[in-house]
């Protein structure tokens, strides 16, 4: 079962349509049950749309890499919440 932390790790790929059919269904099932993650995905989509609308081109790859690193580090150091127990990576 996909937990909140696992969803956060693949949220960008979900929004970009880069997940496998199985992963996509797993995300959708989780979103049906989790209001917090629906809000998170909605905010991520809105941010993505805003950046796309006001961007003259693609973001610098180094900048994107640093953001990914910081998000990953924040996820690792964040205390586990009630939905994060038994969190297993999805493939």
C-alpha positions as CSV (number, residue, x, y, z in Angstrom):
1,X,0.0,0.0,0.0
2,X,1.3,3.4,-0.9
3,X,1.8,5.7,2.1
4,X,1.9,9.5,2.2
5,X,5.7,9.6,2.2
6,X,5.9,7.4,-0.8
7,X,3.4,9.5,-2.7
8,X,5.4,12.6,-1.9
9,X,8.4,11.0,-3.4
10,X,6.7,10.2,-6.8
11,X,4.3,13.2,-6.9
12,X,6.1,15.0,-9.6
13,X,6.3,11.9,-11.8
14,X,2.6,11.4,-11.2
15,X,1.7,14.9,-12.3
16,X,4.0,14.6,-15.3
17,X,2.4,11.3,-16.4
18,X,5.7,9.4,-16.0
19,X,4.5,6.6,-13.8
20,X,3.7,3.0,-14.8
21,X,0.0,2.1,-15.1
22,X,0.2,0.2,-11.8
23,X,1.9,3.1,-10.0
24,X,-0.7,5.5,-11.4
25,X,-3.5,3.4,-10.1
26,X,-1.8,3.1,-6.7
27,X,-1.5,6.8,-6.5
28,X,-5.2,7.3,-7.5
29,X,-6.3,4.8,-4.8
30,X,-4.3,6.6,-2.2
31,X,-5.7,10.0,-3.3
32,X,-9.3,8.7,-3.0
33,X,-8.6,8.0,0.7
34,X,-6.3,10.8,1.8
35,X,-7.4,14.4,1.8
36,X,-4.0,15.7,2.8
37,X,-2.3,14.1,-0.2
38,X,-5.1,15.4,-2.5
39,X,-4.4,18.9,-1.2
40,X,-0.7,18.3,-1.7
41,X,-1.1,17.1,-5.3
42,X,-3.5,20.0,-6.0
43,X,-1.0,22.5,-4.7
44,X,1.9,20.9,-6.6
45,X,-0.2,21.1,-9.8
46,X,-1.1,24.7,-9.2
47,X,2.6,25.5,-8.5
48,X,3.6,23.7,-11.7
49,X,1.0,25.5,-13.8
50,X,2.1,28.9,-12.3
51,X,5.7,28.2,-13.0
52,X,4.9,27.1,-16.6
53,X,2.8,30.2,-17.2
54,X,5.5,32.6,-16.1
55,X,8.5,30.8,-17.3
56,X,10.3,31.7,-20.5
57,X,11.9,28.3,-20.7
58,X,13.0,25.2,-18.9
59,X,14.6,25.5,-15.5
60,X,18.3,24.9,-15.1
61,X,19.1,21.2,-14.6
62,X,21.5,22.0,-11.7
63,X,18.8,24.0,-10.0
64,X,16.3,21.2,-10.3
65,X,18.8,18.7,-9.0
66,X,19.4,20.8,-5.9
67,X,15.7,21.1,-5.3
68,X,15.3,17.3,-5.6
69,X,18.2,16.8,-3.2
70,X,16.7,19.1,-0.6
71,X,13.2,17.6,-0.9
72,X,14.7,14.1,-0.5
73,X,16.7,15.2,2.6
74,X,13.7,16.8,4.1
75,X,11.7,13.6,3.7
76,X,14.4,11.6,5.3
77,X,14.7,13.9,8.4
78,X,10.9,14.5,8.8
79,X,9.4,12.6,11.7
80,X,7.2,9.7,10.6
81,X,3.5,10.6,10.7
82,X,0.6,8.2,11.4
83,X,0.3,7.4,7.7
84,X,4.0,6.6,7.3
85,X,4.2,3.4,9.3
86,X,4.9,0.4,7.1
87,X,5.9,2.7,4.3
88,X,7.4,0.7,1.5
89,X,8.6,1.9,-1.9
90,X,6.3,1.2,-4.8
91,X,7.5,0.0,-8.2
